Amino acid sequence: MPFYAQQLGARPHELGSIFAAFAITQALPPGAKLLHLASDRFGRRVVLIAAAVGPAIGFAVSAFSWSYYSLILAREE
């Protein structure tokens, strides 16, 4: 990730915000509760597929990001 951020012209403190964006979104507790409610409503299989496809899309967007801001958006899967 540091090499990738350097290619996009990110400064050192901006690199920290890229890592923080991922950590903050992973630490949000409502996400698990929403997945639980969605699993009850739509079924476990649909939610598991969506939970696998979501990060895959985020990784693809981060691989082809064109700016620092698009990289941050991609990291907030």
Sequence and secondary structure as in RCSB ss.txt:
>XXXX:A:sequence
MPFYAQQLGARPHELGSIFAAFAITQALPPGAKLLHLASDRFGRRVVLIAAAVGPAIGFAVSAFSWSYYSLILAR
EE
>XXXX:A:secstr
 HHHHHHTT  HHHHHHHHHHHHHHHH THHHHHHHHHHHHH HHHHHHHHHHHHHHHHHHHHT  SHHHHHHHH
  
